[in-house]
Structures are given as structure tokens and as C-alpha cells.
Amino acid sequence: MKKLFSKPLFYFFIAVLFMWIKSYMSYKVEFNLDISDSMQKTLLFINPISSTLIFLGLALFAKGKRAIVWTLILSTIMTVILYSNILYYRFFNDFVTLPTLTQTSNVGHLGGSIADLVKAHDIFYFVDIILLIALLFVRKIEWPKARLKFRYTFMVLAAGAIAFAINLHYAEKDRPELLTRTFDRNYLVKYLGAYNYTVYDAVQTFKNSKQRAFASSDDLTTVKNFSTSHYAAPNIEYAGKAKGKNIIKIHLESFQSFLINYKLNGQEVTPFLNSLANGNEFMYFDNFFHQT
């Protein structure tokens, strides 16, 4: 048994199993991903495995006990990514983007709000890290000093890449143009998982920054041609409806739409806003996608 526990691959696969289980459970418990058929249920179940094998598999390039340490470090980073998305989703019903992570100046003012988002069962998302740390510091275990044979590391990474390719193939089959029509991040997480979504978002953020940095007036022609070829006629139900009228915009900071028409102990929480949302003289849109 001691020999089994001293093998980096055993420690690695324990970390993979824990990460897979808690990722899948978080998808089911924390996120409203609108799973509608058996294909989507299957993809939701398998999508954490590809990113987990690839990300944690990088740790196997290190020698001996350092491979174990890097497995723990990468597991912790993935846990932070997952839990950050859980807290963010509880408040915004959306997933964290790289630009959002850079807006750290606002975090200091949200201490109380973040504390309110934490729930008792959240300890479940960190149990594996605690167990991995405990296993790492068991003194009776003699960790091997040599680097794991490359063929094993290659097999792990190859398995992760194959799993991702299969995942993406069936995701594109169920949701065509998944990686080009990304107005709703729920789709990306539902089909590819939170970790692959994070990588995709980072790549897109870098590409957008690069495009802005090297943009020129010639790019405007491409935009105009695209707009012309994808012209969409105005919706006759709403087009010109506010012509000749004043428009009053009401901006509510950190307000969530579920409070509209919501009742607590039989009383409306936002009666005035309800009258605006339900009134015949007003237009209320409760489904839109922001660009943050």
C-alpha cells in the first residue's frame, strides 16, 4: 500500500478524480445550464476530464516529489477558477471573464457582498485540496526522486487531447458554431466546461486586445461589408414605437432581474419597478447579453 501511495501517477489520478467529481457536482448544483437532452447530459459529465488531464498532466514533467507539489498547485489554481465562477454566478448569473478579473479595484468594496454569497456546503469544493496536502506531508511515504517516464506523461496528455477533441466534436454537432457564436457563456461552459471556457476566454481577450492595438481605418471596410451582408430588418413590433417620445433610462447598480415581480411573505419587493415592467406604456426586456 505504501508503494502505491508513493507513486506520482496514483497521486495524480486521485487529484484528477476529485477535480472531476467536484466540477461535475458544481455544474449540477450551482449553475443553471439548461440541460435538455441525453447528449448534453453526457457532455456535461465528461467535459471536466479533458481539461483536468491536460492541466494537471503538465505537473508530470517535474521530477519526483516536485511532480506531486505541482499537481497540488495546479489543483489549487483550478479550484480557485471553479470557485470564483461559482461566487460570480451566484450574484450575476454569469461566468467570470478575464477583463472582470483585472477589475480588482472594486473587490475591496464588496467584502460584505462576497461573504453573503458563501454557503456552508462550499467546503466541499476544498476537501480534495485538504486531502492532497495531508497526503503530501505524510512523512512515512518515500517519494521517488526520478522523473516519470515520458511515455506515461505523453499518454496522459494525449488522453486529455483526445477527450477534448471528442467533446468538441459532439458539442459542435449539438450546437453548431459553438466557438463563433459566443454571446451566451452558458453554452460554452455547458458544452466545454469551466476550465476550457477560461482558456477560450483568455485567448479571445488577447485576440481582441491585439486587434484594437493594430486596428486601422482599412478595417472599417470589412465591418461595413459584414454589416451589409448580414443586414437584419427592424422588428416591426418595436420599430419606431418610441418615435417622438422622451426616453428615461433607469440604471440600478448590481440589481438582478429576478426581483421583478418577486414577492416576499406575500408582498412585492419592487412594486414601483413592477408597475413599469408590466405597464402597457412601457417596454421591459429581461433577456439580453452584455459584453463584459
C-alpha positions in Angstrom: 0.0 0.0 0.0 2.9 2.4 0.9 4.4 1.8 -2.6 1.1 2.5 -4.2 0.7 5.8 -2.4 4.3 6.8 -3.2 3.7 6.8 -7.0 3.2 10.2 -8.6 0.6 8.7 -11.0 -1.5 7.5 -8.1 -1.4 10.9 -6.5 -2.1 12.5 -9.9 -5.2 10.3 -10.7 -6.6 10.9 -7.2 -6.3 14.7 -7.9 -8.0 14.2 -11.3 -10.8 12.1 -9.8 -11.5 14.7 -7.1 -11.4 17.6 -9.6 -13.8 15.7 -12.0 -16.3 15.0 -9.3 -16.5 18.4 -7.8 -16.6 20.1 -11.2 -19.5 18.0 -12.3 -21.3 18.5 -9.0 -20.9 22.2 -9.2 -22.4 22.2 -12.7 -25.4 20.4 -11.4 -25.8 22.4 -8.2 -24.5 25.9 -8.8 -25.2 26.7 -12.4 -28.4 26.9 -14.4 -27.1 25.5 -17.7 -30.5 24.4 -19.1 -29.6 20.8 -19.9 -32.3 19.4 -22.1 -31.3 16.0 -23.5 -29.1 13.0 -23.0 -26.4 14.3 -25.3 -26.0 17.5 -23.2 -26.1 15.4 -20.0 -23.3 13.2 -21.3 -21.2 16.2 -22.5 -21.7 17.9 -19.1 -20.4 14.8 -17.4 -17.3 14.2 -19.5 -16.2 17.8 -20.2 -14.2 18.3 -17.0 -11.9 15.3 -17.8 -10.1 16.7 -20.8 -9.0 20.0 -19.2 -8.2 18.2 -15.9 -5.9 15.7 -17.6 -4.1 18.3 -19.6 -3.7 20.9 -16.9 -2.7 18.5 -14.1 -0.7 16.5 -16.6 1.8 19.3 -17.0 2.9 18.6 -13.4 4.2 15.2 -14.5 7.1 16.8 -16.3 8.6 17.7 -12.9 11.0 15.3 -11.1 10.0 13.2 -8.1 8.2 15.0 -5.3 8.1 18.2 -7.3 5.6 16.5 -9.6 3.4 15.9 -6.6 3.8 19.5 -5.5 2.9 20.9 -8.9 -0.1 18.6 -9.1 -1.3 20.2 -5.8 -0.5 23.7 -7.0 -2.4 23.2 -10.3 -5.3 21.6 -8.5 -5.5 24.6 -6.2 -5.4 27.0 -9.2 -8.2 25.0 -10.9 -10.2 25.1 -7.7 -9.8 28.9 -7.4 -11.1 29.2 -11.0 -14.1 27.0 -10.3 -15.0 28.7 -7.0 -14.6 32.2 -8.5 -17.1 31.3 -11.1 -19.4 29.8 -8.5 -19.4 33.0 -6.4 -19.7 35.2 -9.5 -22.6 33.2 -10.9 -24.5 33.4 -7.6 -24.5 37.1 -7.9 -24.5 37.9 -11.7 -25.9 34.6 -13.2 -22.9 34.7 -15.5 -19.3 33.4 -15.6 -16.1 35.3 -14.9 -14.2 36.8 -17.8 -10.5 37.9 -17.9 -11.4 41.6 -18.1 -13.5 41.1 -15.0 -10.6 39.6 -13.1 -8.5 42.6 -13.9 -11.0 45.0 -12.3 -9.6 44.3 -8.8 -10.1 47.9 -7.6 -13.8 47.1 -6.9 -13.2 44.0 -4.9 -12.3 45.9 -1.7 -15.8 47.4 -1.6 -17.5 44.0 -1.9 -16.3 42.3 1.2 -19.8 42.0 2.8 -21.4 41.0 -0.5 -18.9 38.2 -1.1 -19.4 37.0 2.4 -23.1 36.8 1.8 -22.5 34.6 -1.3 -20.6 32.0 0.6 -22.6 28.9 1.7 -21.9 26.1 4.2 -21.6 23.4 1.6 -18.8 25.4 -0.2 -16.3 23.5 2.0 -16.9 20.5 -0.4 -15.0 22.4 -3.1 -11.9 22.4 -1.0 -11.9 19.0 0.7 -9.8 17.5 -2.1 -7.1 20.2 -1.6 -7.0 19.4 2.1 -6.7 15.7 1.5 -4.0 16.2 -1.1 -2.0 18.4 1.3 -2.3 15.8 4.0 -1.1 13.1 1.7 1.8 15.2 0.5 3.1 15.7 4.0 2.8 12.1 5.2 6.4 11.6 6.4 6.3 7.8 6.2 6.0 7.9 2.4 9.2 7.9 0.4 8.6 9.8 -2.8 10.6 8.7 -5.9 13.3 11.1 -7.0 13.3 10.3 -10.7 11.1 11.9 -13.3 8.1 9.9 -14.5 8.8 8.2 -17.8 7.9 10.4 -20.7 5.6 7.8 -22.3 3.3 7.9 -19.3 3.2 11.7 -19.4 2.6 11.7 -23.1 -0.3 9.1 -22.7 -2.0 11.3 -20.1 -1.7 14.5 -22.2 -2.8 12.5 -25.3 -5.8 11.1 -23.5 -6.8 14.7 -22.5 -6.4 16.0 -26.0 -8.4 13.1 -27.4 -11.1 13.6 -24.8 -11.3 17.3 -25.7 -11.5 16.5 -29.5 -14.3 14.1 -28.9 -16.0 16.6 -26.6 -15.7 19.4 -29.1 -16.9 17.3 -32.0 -20.2 16.3 -30.3 -20.6 19.8 -28.8 -20.4 21.3 -32.3 -22.8 18.7 -33.5 -25.3 19.6 -30.9 -24.6 23.3 -31.0 -23.2 24.4 -34.4 -20.7 27.3 -34.5 -20.2 27.0 -30.7 -16.9 28.8 -30.8 -18.0 31.6 -33.1 -21.5 32.4 -31.7 -20.4 33.1 -28.1 -22.9 35.7 -27.0 -24.1 33.4 -24.2 -21.3 32.0 -22.0 -23.7 29.4 -20.5 -23.3 27.4 -23.8 -19.5 27.4 -23.6 -19.5 26.1 -20.0 -22.3 23.6 -20.7 -20.5 22.1 -23.6 -16.8 22.6 -22.9 -16.6 23.1 -19.1 -15.5 25.9 -16.8 -11.7 25.4 -17.3 -11.8 25.1 -21.1 -14.1 28.2 -21.2 -11.5 30.1 -19.1 -8.7 29.2 -21.6 -11.0 30.2 -24.5 -11.9 33.5 -22.9 -8.2 34.3 -22.3 -7.4 33.6 -26.0 -10.4 35.7 -27.2 -9.4 38.6 -24.8 -5.8 38.5 -26.2 -7.0 38.5 -29.8 -9.4 41.4 -29.1 -6.6 43.4 -27.5 -4.3 42.7 -30.4 -7.0 43.7 -32.9 -7.5 47.0 -31.1 -3.8 47.7 -30.9 -3.2 47.1 -34.7 -6.6 48.4 -36.0 -6.6 50.7 -38.9 -9.1 52.7 -41.0 -9.0 49.9 -43.6 -10.7 47.6 -41.2 -13.8 49.7 -41.4 -14.5 48.5 -44.9 -14.6 44.9 -43.6 -17.0 45.9 -40.9 -19.3 47.7 -43.4 -19.3 44.8 -45.8 -20.1 42.4 -43.0 -23.0 44.6 -41.7 -24.4 44.9 -45.3 -24.2 41.2 -46.0 -25.8 40.3 -42.6 -28.5 43.0 -42.6 -31.5 42.3 -40.4 -34.7 44.2 -40.9 -36.1 46.0 -37.9 -38.7 44.2 -35.8 -42.0 45.6 -36.9 -43.4 45.1 -33.4 -41.0 47.6 -31.9 -39.6 49.7 -34.7 -40.5 53.4 -34.3 -42.6 52.7 -31.2 -40.9 55.4 -29.2 -40.8 58.0 -32.0 -41.4 61.5 -30.8 -41.2 60.4 -27.1 -38.8 61.0 -24.4 -36.6 58.1 -23.2 -35.9 57.8 -19.5 -33.2 55.4 -18.5 -33.2 53.9 -15.0 -29.8 52.5 -14.0 -29.7 50.2 -10.9 -26.2 49.2 -9.8 -25.9 45.5 -9.0 -29.7 44.9 -9.3 -30.8 41.5 -10.5 -33.8 40.8 -12.7 -35.3 38.0 -10.5 -36.5 40.7 -8.1 -39.0 42.0 -10.7 -42.5 40.6 -9.7 -40.8 38.7 -6.8 -42.8 38.5 -3.6 -41.5 38.0 -0.1 -44.1 37.0 2.5 -46.8 37.8 0.1 -45.5 41.4 -0.6 -43.9 42.7 -3.7 -40.2 43.6 -3.2 -40.2 46.2 -6.0 -43.8 47.4 -6.6 -42.8 50.5 -8.5 -40.5 48.7 -10.8 -43.1 46.0 -11.3 -45.6 48.7 -12.4 -43.1 49.9 -15.0 -42.2 46.4 -16.2 -45.9 45.3 -16.5 -47.4 48.6 -17.7 -48.7 48.9 -21.2 -47.0 52.2 -21.8 -43.5 50.8 -21.2 -41.2 48.2 -22.7 -39.3 45.8 -20.5 -36.6 43.5 -21.8 -35.4 40.8 -19.4 -33.1 38.8 -21.7 -30.0 40.5 -23.1 -26.3 39.7 -23.3 -23.6 42.1 -22.1 -20.1 42.3 -23.4 -18.0 42.4 -20.2 
